[in-house]
């Protein structure tokens, strides 16, 4: 997401970032390029006009022209305005109500509503420790009810059966009663989608809304439709009291126009963004973090939170103790590190959150391929337990067998063993106190005061995590 916009904005701002003096003409030229970048990203025109007017007013004032580092100050102004346009801060679900808290999920056909209901159920269950029930009030799409039943089983939440013969408002009302009987904290109601907004759709969704009086009403919209996503959400919001928007398919949206347009066009906050089909691919929307990623500043906070949530801390501690005792780092450990990296979304996802990645040439970025990680795991899986513990015994005939078993070439097996050898040497340095030396070298490169609270980011202190 935001690849096109990020590249254009980074190119423009990079030229002025380090300048010691800016003129009004150079600022105007930079803002013209920013305008083109926003238009190419399919941001709604009213949003672009308001954004540039605010940036221009601040940029041409004393704040930039009299600054000791005007380039950096202008970048900060652009960052602050991006945050303001997208909503200032994350607005999560308001679950402060008498259970069951009803969340109504609506949207057009094909936007990903049913999948989003499952993702949201998993998020509420795992991160908020809520008992969740889901129900489908979609009586038009033949497989909708069964799809939700299957997804509910996957994420291990309660499922309320429904029938295509029932009226949607009746399904929703009975689901609220069932959720109360089973002491569910949250009830998620999936509704039918349409190919476009029409009066029949509005009448039906109003009837469902009136039947259950939901605490939250979320509109799910496909981010790849650009500014049309914002316009559709506005039309829907004019007919129904929406409390928030969920942007889906953001992994396929290189422009990012929807994220920058929705808040200002609809007046409703973006509460979540979905990226991918997996049930864990839903994240709260943090405007300040998204703005930093757009401007190539990375998103270290989200990365740290993801590490804390998805990295197996017990396994990391176990590996750290093993290395500290000098018992060695073998291919079983290496496979575990590769699998944990996949749990974090792979190399591309990690790079997207690291500061300065926008300045790396595309030729270098393209060499980072998550398929290689899958291939490496397959190669290790094709080895015997003895070969994983003692990789030095892997020679010609063994390499041929491993390559054949993993569907790879002998050269791939050789390459993996070489990379593992380099990782093994690094782990030996850690066991001899090399990590302390490395951190002392890094200290001078960290921001003043280092990470909040001192030391490494939470969840990233053990040597086991450095293999990620």
GUKE-186910 format. One record per atom (N, C-alpha, C): x, y, z. Coordinates in steps of 0.05 Angstrom, whole numbers, plus 5000, padded with zeros to 4 digits. Example, Ala and Ser with C-alpha at 12.3 -4.5 7.8 and 13.67 -1.06 7.14 Angstrom:
! GUKE-186910
526448865156 524649105156 526449345156 525749555142 527349795143 525850015157 
! end
This chain:
! GUKE-186910
501749765000 500050005000 501750255000 500950464986 502250724985 504850724970 505450504955 508050494942 508450724922 506450774905 506650984885 506851254899 505051304918 505151564932 507751604947 508651394961 511051414977 513451474959 513651334936 515951384918 516051674908 513651774900 513552054890 514152254911 512852224935 513252414956 516152404967 517252164969 520052134979 521952264959 521452234933 523252354914 523152664915 520752774919 520453064921 521753164947 521053044969 521953144995 524953095000 525952884987 528852824991 530553044980 529553174959 531153394946 531353634964 529453664982 529453904999 530153845028 530153585035 530453505063 533053625076 535253615062 537753695074 538553985068 536854135054 537654405047 537654595071 539654765072 539854955094 538255205089 537255245064 535655485059 533655415037 531155505042 529055465022 527855735014 527255764989 525956014980 522955954976 521356164973 518556124969 518055974943 519656024922 519355894896 519955594898 522055524914 522755234916 520555084932 519355224951 517155104966 514755064948 514155264932 511855244913 512255014893 514754984884 515454774865 515054504878 515954484903 515654224917 512754154921 511154354928 508254304932 506854234906 507754344884 506654254858 507153964853 509553874860 510153584856 508553414876 508153514900 506453374920 503653344909 502653554896 499953554885 499653334863 501653314846 501653114825 501752834837 503352804858 503552544872 500852464884 499452644896 496752584907 494752524886 494852664863 493052614841 493452334830 496052264827 496751994817 495851774836 495751844862 494951644882 491851624884 490451774866 487551764865 486251874891 487552074903 486352204926 484152394916 481952414931 479752584922 480652874921 479753014900 480653294895 480153484918 477753484931 477353664954 479353614976 480153364980 482153295001 484853414993 485653384967 488153494958 488253794962 486053924954 486054224956 486254314985 484754185003 484954265032 487654205043 488853975035 491453895045 493654095037 493654155011 495754335001 495354625011 492854705015 492454975026 493655005054 493254795070 494254805098 497254785098 498454605082 501354575081 502554835071 501454955050 502455195038 502455425058 500255455073 500055665093 502155645114 502655405123 504755365144 507555375132 507955275107 510555265095 511555535087 509855715079 510655985070 510756185093 510156085117 510256255141 513056245153 513356365175 516056385188 517056115198 515155925201 515855665212 518055525196 517955555169 519855425152 522155615144 521355845134 523356035123 525456115144 524656135169 526556215190 527755985206 527055745197 528055505211 531055455205 532455345224 535255275220 535555035201 533454865200 533454635181 530754645167 530454825148 527854865135 526854615120 528654465108 527854225093 526454025112 527753975135 526553785154 523953895165 523754155169 521354275180 518954245160 519554275134 517454235114 516553945113 518353755115 517653475116 515853425140 516453545163 514753505187 511953625183 511853845169 509253965163 507553785146 508753665125 507353485107 506453235123 508253135141 507552905158 505152975176 505253205189 503053275207 500453305192 500453415168 498053455152 496953185143 498752995136 497852725128 496352595151 497452625175 496252515199 493452645204 493352915201 490753055205 488652965185 489452935160 487552845139 486452575145 488152395156 487252115160 486052075187 486052275205 484552245229 486052285256 488452375256 489952445280 490852205297 488952035305 489651805323 487851575317 488651335326 487051095322 484451115338 482251045325 479751035339 478750745338 479150595359 478350315360 475350285364 474550035366 471749985372 471050065401 468750185404 467750255431 466150015442 467349865459 466149625470 465049675498 464949925506 464150005533 461050025534 459749795535 456849785535 456049515547 453449495553 452349245564 452649025544 453948805551 454148575533 451448445527 451048335504 453048325482 453048595466 455448695461 455748935445 455448855415 453448975402 452848895374 454449075355 455848945336 457349085315 456148995288 454949185274 453749125248 455849185226 456248995208 458249025187 456749035160 457149255145 455849285120 457849355098 456849355073 458649425051 457649315024 459049385003 458249284976 459149004972 458048874952 458748594945 461648584936 463148394946 465948354938 467948514953 467048674973 468848844989 470348675010 469348435016 470748275036 469448285063 466748325065 465448355091 465648095108 464947865096 464947615112 467647545122 469747585106 472447535115 473247735137 472347985134 472948185154 471648125180 469148015180 467847935204 469447725219 470547525204 472247325217 474747445228 476047615213 478547745222 478047915247 475848055247 475148225270 474548055295 473147825290 472547645312 475147535324 477047465307 479647365318 481147575333 481147825322 482548045336 481348095363 478648105365 477348155391 477847925410 477947685400 478347455418 481247445428 483147485410 485947445418 487147695432 486447935423 487748175434 486148295456 483448265455 481748395475 480448195494 481047935489 480047715507 477047725509 475647765487 472747775487 471647505477 469247435488 467847205478 466047315455 466547205431 465247325407 463347125394 461047225385 459247075368 458947215341 458647055320 458247165293 455647055282 454347205264 451947115251 451847245223 450747095204 450447195177 447547265171 447047515164 444347595156 444147635126 446047505112 446147515082 444547285072 442047335063 440247125054 440247105024 442047245010 442047254981 444347094969 446647124981 448946974970 448946694980 448646494963 448246214971 450246114992 452846174988 454846055006 455646235029 454246465033 455146655053 455046545081 452746405088 452446295115 454446075121 454945895101 456845685105 459745785106 460245995090 462946115091 463546225118 461546365130 462046475157 462246255178 460646035174 460845805193 463745695192 464845655168 467545545165 469545725178 469345995173 471246185184 471046195214 468546175225 468146185254 469545945267 469445715254 470945475264 473945525264 474945655242 477745705240 478845885263 477246095269 478246285290 477146215317 475545995319 474545885345 472846085360 470746185346 468746355360 465946235356 464046325371 461346225370 460046295343 458546115332 457046165307 454046125311 452546315304 449646295306 448446215279 447345975276 446245885251 443946065241 443646095215 441446245204 440546115178 438346205167 437246075143 436546285122 436746205097 436046395075 433046445074 431546285088 428646325089 427746535109 429546615127 428846815147 429347095137 427947285149 428447565142 430947655157 432647825144 435147915157 434848035185 432748205188 432448335214 431648125235 430147915227 429347705245 431847545254 433647485235 436147345241 437747505261 438047765257 439647935274 438447945303 435847965304 434447985331 434847725346 434447495333 434747245347 437647195355 439547305339 442347275346 443047425371 441847655375 442347815400 441447655424 439047525421 437947365443 439847135449 440847005428 442646775431 445246855444 446247085436 448847185447 448547245477 446147345485 445647405514 445547145529 444246945518 443946685532 446646555535 448446585516 451046455517 453246635528 452446865539 454247055553 456547145535 455847195509 457847305491 458347605497 460847695495 461447975499 460748145475 461248035451 460848185426 459348005406 457448125392 456047985370 456648135344 457848005324 458448115298 456348025278 455048215266 452848155247 453748215219 454048005202 454748035174 452148085158 452248275139 449848335124 450348295094 448248305078 448448255049 449648495035 451248435014 452348644998 450848674972 451248894958 450048944932 452249034912 451649024887 453549114867 453749424868 451649554877 451649844880 449649924901 449850164910 447950264931 445250314918 443150184928 440450234918 438550254942 436150344936 434250394958 433350134972 433149914957 432449664969 434449574990 437049614982 439249545001 439049715026 438549975022 438450155045 436150085063 433850025051 431549955068 432049715085 433349515072 433949265087 435949315110 438149465104 440149505125 439049685147 437249865140 435950035161 434249855179 432849665167 431149485183 432849315202 435149215192 436949055210 438049235232 438749485225 439849675244 437749735266 435349775257 433149845277 432549605295 432849355284 432249115299 434149065322 436749145318 438749075339 440049325352 439549555340 440749805351 443749775358 445449715337 448249655342 449749875355 451749795371 453449995385 455450105365 456249935345 458150015324 457049925297 457150105277 456350035250 458750095232 459949885221 462349905205 461749865176 462950035159 462650005130 465249895119 465049665106 467449535094 467649615065 469949715057 470249815030 472949725018 472949664992 475349574978 477149814972 479549814984 481350054980 482250084952 482149874935 483149894908 481350054890 478950134900 477150304884 477950604887 480050654902 481050934904 479051124917 478851364905 477051564917 474151474915 473451284897 470751184896 469951044923 472050944937 471550814963 470451024982 471651264982 470751475000 467951574992 467451594966 464851684957 462651484964 463251224961 461351014967 460751014997 462851045013 462451055042 460751295051 461151515037 459551755043 456651715037 456051605013 453351545005 451951365025 453451165034 452350975053 451951105080 453951275088 453751405114 451551615115 450751715092 448451905092 445851765098 445751505093 443351355098 443251205125 445651165136 445851005161 447951135179 447551125205 449451245224 451951075227 453751095208 456250945210 457951055233 459550875245 461350955266 464250925257 464750785234 467450755225 467550605198 469950595187 470450475161 472650265164 472450045149 474549845148 475549835119 478049885114 479149875087 480349595083 479449455062 480449195056 482149195031 483648965027 485248925003 487449145000 488349245022 490449455021 493149345011 493449075012 495948965001 496048974971 493749014958 493649034929 493449324919 493349514938 493049794931 495649944934 496850004911 499450144911 499150444913 496650544910 496250834908 495750954936 493750844950 493150944977 491151174977 489851234955 487951454954 485651424973 484751174977 482451134995 483051215023 485451125033 486151185061 486351485066 487251635045 487651925049 485052075045 482951945032 480552085026 478252035045 478151785056 475751695070 474951885093 476851945111 476152105135 475052375127 476352515109 475452785103 472852795087 472452595070 469952585053 467552495070 467952295087 465752175101 465352295129 467452395141 467252485169 467452245188 467752005178 467951765195 470851665195 471751565218 474551475220 474951205207 477451155196 478250895188 479150745214 477750535220 478450395245 480350155241 480050025218 481849795213 482549785183 484849655178 485649605150 486249305148 485349185126 485848905121 487748865098 489648685101 491648635080 492048335077 490548215059 490947925055 488447765063 488447515057 486147335062 486347205089 488647185101 488947045126 487347185148 486347025167 484647135188 486047315208 488747315207 490247505225 491047755210 490147785185 490948015168 489048255171 488648335196 487148575202 488548735224 488948995220 490449155239 488949415245 489149515270 488049775275 489449985258 487950185250 489050395232 490150625249 492750665248 494150885263 495051095243 493651325240 494451525220 497251615222 498351655247 501051765250 503151555240 502551305244 504451095234 504251065204 501851085193 501551065164 502951295150 502651535162 504051775151 507051735151 508151625172 511051575173 511951385152 510251175147 510950975126 510851105099 508951275094 508751415068 511251575062 512251705083 514551885080 517251735084 517151475084 519651315086 520951315114 519351385134 520451395162 520151135176 518750945163 518350685176 516150685196 515750455209 513650425229 514650235250 516550325266 517950155285 515950065307 514150245315 512250175336 510549925328 509449935304 507849705294 509549455293 512049485284 513849255282 514349135310 514849305330 515349205357 512849065368 510549185363 508049065373 507648785360 508248775334 507948525319 509848305330 512348385336 514248195347 513248095374 512348275391 511348195417 509047995415 507348045395 504847885392 505347615378 507047615358 507247375340 509747205345 511847325356 514247165361 513846995386 514546745384 514246555407 516546625427 515746765448 517746865467 519146635482 517646415488 518846195501 521046065484 520446035458 522345915440 524846095437 524346355436 526546545434 528346535459 527146515482 528646505507 530246245508 528946025499 530245765499 532745765481 532445885458 534645905439 536846085450 536146305463 538046485475 539746345497 538346175513 539846035534 541645825522 540745695501 542245485487 544845605476 544645835463 546945965451 548846065472 547746175494 549346285516 551046065528 549945825529 551445595541 553445475521 553445585497 555445495477 554645225465 552045165465 551244905454 550744915424 551145145412 551045155383 548345225371 548445315347 546045395332 545845215308 543745045307 543644845286 541344915266 540944745246 538944795225 536144785236 535644635257 532944635270 532344915280 534345045293 534045315303 533645515280 535245475259 535045645235 532245635223 531145395221 528445355210 526445505228 526745475253 524945615272 524945915268 527346035263 527646315258 526246395232 526646235211 525346285185 522246275188 521246085203 518346065206 517246295223 518746385242 517846625258 517846875240 519746895222 519747125204 517247115186 516446875177 514046845161 511546935177 511646865203 509346945221 509147245222 511347385219 511347685220 510647805192 509847635173 509147745147 511247725126 513547605133 515747575113 517547815112 519647795095 521648005093 520448265082 518648245062 517548485050 516048645071 514448505088 512948645108 514748785129 516948645136 518848755155 520249005143 521048985118 522449205105 520649455103 518049405099 516149625096 515949785122 516549665145 516349805170 518949915180 521149865166 523749965175 524350235164 525450425180 526050695170 528150685148 527850865128 529850895107 529550695084 527550515085 527250325064 526450455037 525250695039 524450835015 526850924998 529150945011 531551034996 533150804983 532250554988 533650324976 532750294947 534550254928 533750224900 531949994896 530150014876 528249794870 529649534863 531949554850 533449314842 534249154866 534949294888 535649154913 533149044926 530949204927 528449114940 527448864926 527648854900 526548634884 527948364890 530348384901 531848144908 530748014933 529248174949 528048074974 525547924966 525547664968 523247504959 522447304980 520047324989 519147145011 518946855001 518846814975 518746534965 521346394971 523546544973 526146424981 526046305009 524646445027 524346345054 522846085054 520646065039 519145815037 520845595026 522545655006 524245454994 526345355014 527445545030 529445465050 528245275071 525845335080 524445165099 524044885087 523244875062 522844625048 525344455047 527644595042 530244455040 530944335068 530544485089 531244395116 529344155123 526844175115 524943965121 525643695107 527143725085 527943485070 530443345082 531543465102 533943345115 533043155137 534842975145 534342805168 534942955193 533842875216 534543005241 537543035246 539042815239 541942815243 543243035226 542343065201 543443265182 542843545192 540543585205 539843855216 541643925239 542343715255 544043765279 547043785271 547843635251 550643635242 550843685212 550343935203 550344005175 552943955160 555143925175 557743875162 557843605147 556043425154 556043165141 554643165114 553443395107 551943415082 553843455059 554243245043 556043255020 554543194995 555943124973 554743084947 552242924946 552242664954 549942494951 547642584969 548342674993 546242785011 544943034999 546643214987 545543454975 543543384952 544243174936 542543094914 539842994925 539942834946 537542734958 535742954970 537043144983 535543364996 534243544974 535743594953 534743764931 532343624918 532543364914 530443214901 527943214919 528343174945 526143164964 524743424967 526143654963 524943914967 524144054941 524643914918 523844024893 525644264885 528144264894 529944484888 532444374874 534344564869 536844484856 539044444878 541244304870 543444264888 544644534896 544744724877 545844984883 544245124905 541545074906 539945194927 540645084954 541244824955 542044704981 544744814990 546644844971 549244954977 549045234987 547245394974 546945674982 545845695010 543845525016 542645525043 544745455064 546445255059 548445175078 550545395083 551045545061 552945775064 551745995081 549146055076 547846265092 547646175121 547045915125 546845815153 549545835167 551745785152 554445805163 555046085173 554146285157 554546565165 552946625190 550446525191 548746575215 549946435239 551046195235 552346045257 554646205269 556346325252 558646475261 557646715278 555446845269 554447075283 553446995311 552146765312 551046665338 553346595357 555646495346 557946435363 559046685376 558946905360 559847165371 558047255394 555447205391 553547285412 554147125437 554846875434 555346705458 557846785472 559746925458 562247025471 562047315479 559647425480 559347705488 559447895465 559347785440 559447965417 557048145414 554748065426 552448225423 552848495438 554048475462 554548725477 556248915461 558248815448 559948985431 558349115408 556648945396 555049045374 553149265383 551849225406 549949425416 551449685424 553949655434 555449895441 556050055415 556649915393 557150045368 554650185357 552350045362 549850155352 548850395368 549750415393 548750615411 548950895400 551250945387 551651215376 549951275353 548651065341 546951115317 544051135325 543351065350 540551075358 539751365364 537051425364 536151685371 537051755399 537152015406 537952095434 536251945454 537651815473 536151675493 535451385486 536151315461 535551045451 532650995449 531850735452 529050665450 527750745476 525050785476 523650855500 524150655522 524950755545 525550575568 528350465568 529950535547 532650435545 532850165534 535250085524 535649825513 534349775487 533949525480 532749455455 529649465457 528249475434 525349475436 524349235450 522049265464 520949035479 520548795460 521248555471 520848315455 523048255435 525048445434 527148395414 529848385427 529848325453 532448335467 534048075466 532747855461 534047595462 535547535436 537847405437 539347335413 537747175393 535747015403 534146855385 532647025365 531947265372 530447435355 532047565334 534747565337 536447695317 536747535291 535747285292 535747125268 533447195249 531547365259 529147425243 529847585219 
! end
